[in-house]
């Protein structure tokens, strides 16, 4: 089971991330491109994924993952934090960041997941 604090800690470990409070939600960006959202009242996050990953996650555990929306080649997924372990949340958050970050940041970070 993950918490809002877990998500904020994981996001904070990734380079170039900027968060902004929009009242009902928080947005997380890297190089001015959004890769995640946090809704504190529902303890859910929205994360950018590939379309294939979005569909696989929702099909595997629909009680934990929901389709949020699709945009081009990407499928955003809502993650219920109480349904994922911190290590799984780290992987999902890292992938969302990696799909969005500039190549130089991705190369610099390599495959090191936040912990």
N, C-alpha and C positions, 0 to 999 in steps of 0.2 A: 504494500500500500504506500503510495506516494502522497506528498502534501504540497501545498502551495510553496512552502519554504524550500522543499526539495527542488521544485521547478526553478524558482528564483536563483537558488544556489548553482544549479547546472547551467542556466543561461549566463550567469555572471562569470563563469569560467571560460566562456568562448570569446575570442578576440573580436573587437570591432562592434560589439552588440550595444545598442542603445534602446532603452525602454522608455515608453511614454504612457502617462496616465490619461485615459480618455473618459474618466468618470465611471461608466459601467464596465469598462474593460481596460486592459493594458496591452499595448502593442510592442512587439520586439522586432527590431530591424538590424540589418547589417548592410553597410554601404547604401543606405537609404531605401533598401528593399525589405519588405516585411517577410518574416519567416514564422512568426508565432504570435498568438494571442493568449491572454489569461483572463478568465472570468472568475473572479474571487467568489461571488455569491453561490456559484454552482460547483466550485472547485474543479473546473474543467479548463483545458487548454486546447487551442486550435493550432495544428502544426502542418506545415507544408510537407507533402510526400509525393512520390511518383504516383501516377494513376494506378499502376499495378499494385503498389504497396497499400494505397488507400483501400482498394477493393479487397485485398487479402486480409487486412486488419479487420475490416468491418464484417467480412464473411466468417472469420475465425472466432471473433468475440464481439457480437453486436451489443452486448450489455456494457461493454467498455468503450468501444469505438463507434463513432457515427460519421457518416459522410457530412461534411460541412458545405463544401462547394468545390467545383472544379474551375480551373483557370488555365487555359492552354494545355500544356503537357503535365500539369500538376493537379493533384487531388488533395484538398485539405481535409484533415480528419480531426474530429473532436475527440479528445481523450479524457475520460473520467479518471481523475487522479487516484481515486480510491481503488481502482481496478488494475493498476500497474505497479510493478516493483520499481524501485529507484533505478536499477540498472537498465531496465527496459525503457524507462522514461529518458534516461541518458542517451540511449541509442536513437530514439525517436527525435529528441531535441537536436542531437548532433547532426542527424541526417537532414532535418529541416534547415539547419544553419548551413550545412555543406551545399545543399541545393541552391542556396541563395548568395552565399559569400563570394567575393571576388577570388579569382584563381590564386592570387598571391597569398591570401589569407588561408585558403584551403591547403595549399602546398606547405605553408609554414606550420600549420597545425598537424598536418599529416593525418593519420588515423587514430589519434589520441582522443578517446572519448572523455567528456567531463566525468568526474567521479563523485 
